[in-house]
Amino acid sequence: MQLVPGETALAFYKAKNSTDKPVIGISTYNVIPYEAGQYFNKIQCFCFEEQRLNPHEEVDMPVFFFIDPEFAEDPRMANVENIMLSYTFFEAKEGHKLPLPGYS
């Protein structure tokens, strides 16, 4: 998708449980290039919340986000034309909490 800094966007990620058993998992995200991550702002996201997928269930999971307008002012981002957002789905382990990402 194409957008300009400050514009909101809604993307959907497809997840499918191809097993015969229900799966409960948590998704984490990654932004590439790493330096652009500080400008990526999630308004609403499925990540870091447990998701249950029943056997053979396929779902579209939404993420509502924007790229901070300051992205366009950062000289380090001058040659960045593409930002890739990816998700990894991990099976949840009882009592295990994932750390929330942060940027300094």
PyMOL commands that place a pseudoatom at each C-alpha (Angstrom):
pseudoatom trace, name=CA, resn=MET, resi=1, chain=A, elem=C, hetatm=0, pos=[0.000, 0.000, 0.000]
pseudoatom trace, name=CA, resn=GLN, resi=2, chain=A, elem=C, hetatm=0, pos=[1.099, 3.547, -0.566]
pseudoatom trace, name=CA, resn=LEU, resi=3, chain=A, elem=C, hetatm=0, pos=[0.601, 6.340, 1.918]
pseudoatom trace, name=CA, resn=VAL, resi=4, chain=A, elem=C, hetatm=0, pos=[2.199, 9.584, 2.971]
pseudoatom trace, name=CA, resn=PRO, resi=5, chain=A, elem=C, hetatm=0, pos=[3.455, 10.333, 6.486]
pseudoatom trace, name=CA, resn=GLY, resi=6, chain=A, elem=C, hetatm=0, pos=[0.558, 11.338, 8.719]
pseudoatom trace, name=CA, resn=GLU, resi=7, chain=A, elem=C, hetatm=0, pos=[-2.043, 9.448, 6.660]
pseudoatom trace, name=CA, resn=THR, resi=8, chain=A, elem=C, hetatm=0, pos=[-3.802, 6.608, 8.485]
pseudoatom trace, name=CA, resn=ALA, resi=9, chain=A, elem=C, hetatm=0, pos=[-4.052, 3.176, 6.923]
pseudoatom trace, name=CA, resn=LEU, resi=10, chain=A, elem=C, hetatm=0, pos=[-5.812, -0.097, 7.612]
pseudoatom trace, name=CA, resn=ALA, resi=11, chain=A, elem=C, hetatm=0, pos=[-4.074, -3.341, 6.679]
pseudoatom trace, name=CA, resn=PHE, resi=12, chain=A, elem=C, hetatm=0, pos=[-5.151, -6.930, 7.174]
pseudoatom trace, name=CA, resn=TYR, resi=13, chain=A, elem=C, hetatm=0, pos=[-2.946, -9.918, 7.891]
pseudoatom trace, name=CA, resn=LYS, resi=14, chain=A, elem=C, hetatm=0, pos=[-4.251, -13.385, 7.172]
pseudoatom trace, name=CA, resn=ALA, resi=15, chain=A, elem=C, hetatm=0, pos=[-3.671, -16.156, 9.697]
pseudoatom trace, name=CA, resn=LYS, resi=16, chain=A, elem=C, hetatm=0, pos=[-4.623, -19.782, 9.229]
pseudoatom trace, name=CA, resn=ASN, resi=17, chain=A, elem=C, hetatm=0, pos=[-4.569, -22.679, 11.633]
pseudoatom trace, name=CA, resn=SER, resi=18, chain=A, elem=C, hetatm=0, pos=[-3.846, -25.656, 9.402]
pseudoatom trace, name=CA, resn=THR, resi=19, chain=A, elem=C, hetatm=0, pos=[-3.939, -28.136, 12.290]
pseudoatom trace, name=CA, resn=ASP, resi=20, chain=A, elem=C, hetatm=0, pos=[-6.758, -30.250, 13.693]
pseudoatom trace, name=CA, resn=LYS, resi=21, chain=A, elem=C, hetatm=0, pos=[-6.440, -28.616, 17.129]
pseudoatom trace, name=CA, resn=PRO, resi=22, chain=A, elem=C, hetatm=0, pos=[-7.267, -25.110, 18.374]
pseudoatom trace, name=CA, resn=VAL, resi=23, chain=A, elem=C, hetatm=0, pos=[-4.254, -22.826, 18.729]
pseudoatom trace, name=CA, resn=ILE, resi=24, chain=A, elem=C, hetatm=0, pos=[-3.912, -19.832, 21.022]
pseudoatom trace, name=CA, resn=GLY, resi=25, chain=A, elem=C, hetatm=0, pos=[-1.107, -17.515, 20.071]
pseudoatom trace, name=CA, resn=ILE, resi=26, chain=A, elem=C, hetatm=0, pos=[0.360, -14.042, 20.235]
pseudoatom trace, name=CA, resn=SER, resi=27, chain=A, elem=C, hetatm=0, pos=[1.710, -11.996, 17.347]
pseudoatom trace, name=CA, resn=THR, resi=28, chain=A, elem=C, hetatm=0, pos=[4.721, -9.735, 17.473]
pseudoatom trace, name=CA, resn=TYR, resi=29, chain=A, elem=C, hetatm=0, pos=[5.649, -7.254, 14.783]
pseudoatom trace, name=CA, resn=ASN, resi=30, chain=A, elem=C, hetatm=0, pos=[8.795, -6.090, 13.075]
pseudoatom trace, name=CA, resn=VAL, resi=31, chain=A, elem=C, hetatm=0, pos=[9.478, -2.938, 11.040]
pseudoatom trace, name=CA, resn=ILE, resi=32, chain=A, elem=C, hetatm=0, pos=[12.198, -2.813, 8.380]
pseudoatom trace, name=CA, resn=PRO, resi=33, chain=A, elem=C, hetatm=0, pos=[14.296, -0.749, 8.071]
pseudoatom trace, name=CA, resn=TYR, resi=34, chain=A, elem=C, hetatm=0, pos=[14.763, -0.803, 11.813]
pseudoatom trace, name=CA, resn=GLU, resi=35, chain=A, elem=C, hetatm=0, pos=[15.384, 2.977, 11.981]
pseudoatom trace, name=CA, resn=ALA, resi=36, chain=A, elem=C, hetatm=0, pos=[11.930, 3.633, 10.532]
pseudoatom trace, name=CA, resn=GLY, resi=37, chain=A, elem=C, hetatm=0, pos=[10.312, 1.740, 13.425]
pseudoatom trace, name=CA, resn=GLN, resi=38, chain=A, elem=C, hetatm=0, pos=[10.316, 4.810, 15.646]
pseudoatom trace, name=CA, resn=TYR, resi=39, chain=A, elem=C, hetatm=0, pos=[7.960, 6.484, 13.167]
pseudoatom trace, name=CA, resn=PHE, resi=40, chain=A, elem=C, hetatm=0, pos=[5.537, 3.576, 12.896]
pseudoatom trace, name=CA, resn=ASN, resi=41, chain=A, elem=C, hetatm=0, pos=[2.504, 4.170, 15.146]
pseudoatom trace, name=CA, resn=LYS, resi=42, chain=A, elem=C, hetatm=0, pos=[-0.167, 1.554, 15.749]
pseudoatom trace, name=CA, resn=ILE, resi=43, chain=A, elem=C, hetatm=0, pos=[-3.580, 2.989, 16.572]
pseudoatom trace, name=CA, resn=GLN, resi=44, chain=A, elem=C, hetatm=0, pos=[-5.226, -0.400, 16.898]
pseudoatom trace, name=CA, resn=CYS, resi=45, chain=A, elem=C, hetatm=0, pos=[-3.608, -3.794, 16.473]
pseudoatom trace, name=CA, resn=PHE, resi=46, chain=A, elem=C, hetatm=0, pos=[-4.145, -7.471, 17.158]
pseudoatom trace, name=CA, resn=CYS, resi=47, chain=A, elem=C, hetatm=0, pos=[-0.525, -7.890, 18.244]
pseudoatom trace, name=CA, resn=PHE, resi=48, chain=A, elem=C, hetatm=0, pos=[0.465, -8.709, 21.807]
pseudoatom trace, name=CA, resn=GLU, resi=49, chain=A, elem=C, hetatm=0, pos=[-3.061, -10.001, 22.514]
pseudoatom trace, name=CA, resn=GLU, resi=50, chain=A, elem=C, hetatm=0, pos=[-3.902, -13.680, 22.589]
pseudoatom trace, name=CA, resn=GLN, resi=51, chain=A, elem=C, hetatm=0, pos=[-5.742, -14.882, 19.508]
pseudoatom trace, name=CA, resn=ARG, resi=52, chain=A, elem=C, hetatm=0, pos=[-7.568, -18.204, 19.307]
pseudoatom trace, name=CA, resn=LEU, resi=53, chain=A, elem=C, hetatm=0, pos=[-7.717, -19.970, 15.977]
pseudoatom trace, name=CA, resn=ASN, resi=54, chain=A, elem=C, hetatm=0, pos=[-9.954, -23.019, 15.773]
pseudoatom trace, name=CA, resn=PRO, resi=55, chain=A, elem=C, hetatm=0, pos=[-8.942, -26.037, 13.673]
pseudoatom trace, name=CA, resn=HIS, resi=56, chain=A, elem=C, hetatm=0, pos=[-8.578, -25.027, 9.993]
pseudoatom trace, name=CA, resn=GLU, resi=57, chain=A, elem=C, hetatm=0, pos=[-9.869, -21.526, 10.750]
pseudoatom trace, name=CA, resn=GLU, resi=58, chain=A, elem=C, hetatm=0, pos=[-8.589, -18.643, 8.636]
pseudoatom trace, name=CA, resn=VAL, resi=59, chain=A, elem=C, hetatm=0, pos=[-8.999, -15.058, 9.828]
pseudoatom trace, name=CA, resn=ASP, resi=60, chain=A, elem=C, hetatm=0, pos=[-8.086, -11.555, 8.684]
pseudoatom trace, name=CA, resn=MET, resi=61, chain=A, elem=C, hetatm=0, pos=[-6.523, -9.576, 11.511]
pseudoatom trace, name=CA, resn=PRO, resi=62, chain=A, elem=C, hetatm=0, pos=[-6.526, -5.768, 11.190]
pseudoatom trace, name=CA, resn=VAL, resi=63, chain=A, elem=C, hetatm=0, pos=[-3.893, -3.216, 12.072]
pseudoatom trace, name=CA, resn=PHE, resi=64, chain=A, elem=C, hetatm=0, pos=[-4.747, 0.494, 11.926]
pseudoatom trace, name=CA, resn=PHE, resi=65, chain=A, elem=C, hetatm=0, pos=[-1.624, 2.660, 11.792]
pseudoatom trace, name=CA, resn=PHE, resi=66, chain=A, elem=C, hetatm=0, pos=[0.168, 5.742, 10.509]
pseudoatom trace, name=CA, resn=ILE, resi=67, chain=A, elem=C, hetatm=0, pos=[3.721, 6.874, 9.833]
pseudoatom trace, name=CA, resn=ASP, resi=68, chain=A, elem=C, hetatm=0, pos=[4.626, 9.903, 11.963]
pseudoatom trace, name=CA, resn=PRO, resi=69, chain=A, elem=C, hetatm=0, pos=[4.935, 13.058, 9.825]
pseudoatom trace, name=CA, resn=GLU, resi=70, chain=A, elem=C, hetatm=0, pos=[8.392, 13.657, 11.362]
pseudoatom trace, name=CA, resn=PHE, resi=71, chain=A, elem=C, hetatm=0, pos=[9.562, 10.721, 9.214]
pseudoatom trace, name=CA, resn=ALA, resi=72, chain=A, elem=C, hetatm=0, pos=[9.722, 13.128, 6.244]
pseudoatom trace, name=CA, resn=GLU, resi=73, chain=A, elem=C, hetatm=0, pos=[11.937, 15.550, 8.198]
pseudoatom trace, name=CA, resn=ASP, resi=74, chain=A, elem=C, hetatm=0, pos=[14.515, 12.982, 9.337]
pseudoatom trace, name=CA, resn=PRO, resi=75, chain=A, elem=C, hetatm=0, pos=[17.597, 13.102, 7.049]
pseudoatom trace, name=CA, resn=ARG, resi=76, chain=A, elem=C, hetatm=0, pos=[18.312, 9.433, 7.892]
pseudoatom trace, name=CA, resn=MET, resi=77, chain=A, elem=C, hetatm=0, pos=[15.025, 8.528, 6.192]
pseudoatom trace, name=CA, resn=ALA, resi=78, chain=A, elem=C, hetatm=0, pos=[15.732, 10.516, 2.992]
pseudoatom trace, name=CA, resn=ASN, resi=79, chain=A, elem=C, hetatm=0, pos=[16.422, 7.387, 0.928]
pseudoatom trace, name=CA, resn=VAL, resi=80, chain=A, elem=C, hetatm=0, pos=[13.759, 5.192, 2.538]
pseudoatom trace, name=CA, resn=GLU, resi=81, chain=A, elem=C, hetatm=0, pos=[10.962, 4.602, 0.064]
pseudoatom trace, name=CA, resn=ASN, resi=82, chain=A, elem=C, hetatm=0, pos=[9.578, 1.366, 1.489]
pseudoatom trace, name=CA, resn=ILE, resi=83, chain=A, elem=C, hetatm=0, pos=[8.775, 0.273, 5.014]
pseudoatom trace, name=CA, resn=MET, resi=84, chain=A, elem=C, hetatm=0, pos=[7.965, -3.381, 5.602]
pseudoatom trace, name=CA, resn=LEU, resi=85, chain=A, elem=C, hetatm=0, pos=[5.703, -4.416, 8.459]
pseudoatom trace, name=CA, resn=SER, resi=86, chain=A, elem=C, hetatm=0, pos=[5.699, -8.122, 9.273]
pseudoatom trace, name=CA, resn=TYR, resi=87, chain=A, elem=C, hetatm=0, pos=[4.172, -10.274, 11.988]
pseudoatom trace, name=CA, resn=THR, resi=88, chain=A, elem=C, hetatm=0, pos=[5.234, -13.533, 13.602]
pseudoatom trace, name=CA, resn=PHE, resi=89, chain=A, elem=C, hetatm=0, pos=[2.622, -15.687, 15.329]
pseudoatom trace, name=CA, resn=PHE, resi=90, chain=A, elem=C, hetatm=0, pos=[3.850, -17.631, 18.379]
pseudoatom trace, name=CA, resn=GLU, resi=91, chain=A, elem=C, hetatm=0, pos=[1.892, -20.221, 20.286]
pseudoatom trace, name=CA, resn=ALA, resi=92, chain=A, elem=C, hetatm=0, pos=[1.078, -18.720, 23.689]
pseudoatom trace, name=CA, resn=LYS, resi=93, chain=A, elem=C, hetatm=0, pos=[2.602, -20.319, 26.753]
pseudoatom trace, name=CA, resn=GLU, resi=94, chain=A, elem=C, hetatm=0, pos=[0.578, -20.128, 29.963]
pseudoatom trace, name=CA, resn=GLY, resi=95, chain=A, elem=C, hetatm=0, pos=[1.909, -17.452, 32.310]
pseudoatom trace, name=CA, resn=HIS, resi=96, chain=A, elem=C, hetatm=0, pos=[4.446, -16.141, 29.780]
pseudoatom trace, name=CA, resn=LYS, resi=97, chain=A, elem=C, hetatm=0, pos=[4.275, -12.412, 28.972]
pseudoatom trace, name=CA, resn=LEU, resi=98, chain=A, elem=C, hetatm=0, pos=[6.048, -10.892, 25.977]
pseudoatom trace, name=CA, resn=PRO, resi=99, chain=A, elem=C, hetatm=0, pos=[7.869, -7.586, 26.513]
pseudoatom trace, name=CA, resn=LEU, resi=100, chain=A, elem=C, hetatm=0, pos=[6.411, -4.632, 24.638]
pseudoatom trace, name=CA, resn=PRO, resi=101, chain=A, elem=C, hetatm=0, pos=[8.791, -3.086, 22.130]
pseudoatom trace, name=CA, resn=GLY, resi=102, chain=A, elem=C, hetatm=0, pos=[10.195, 0.359, 22.710]
pseudoatom trace, name=CA, resn=TYR, resi=103, chain=A, elem=C, hetatm=0, pos=[12.438, 2.789, 20.944]
pseudoatom trace, name=CA, resn=SER, resi=104, chain=A, elem=C, hetatm=0, pos=[14.857, 5.185, 22.529]
for i in range(1, 104): cmd.bond("trace and resi %d" % i, "trace and resi %d" % (i + 1))
show_as sticks, trace
zoom trace
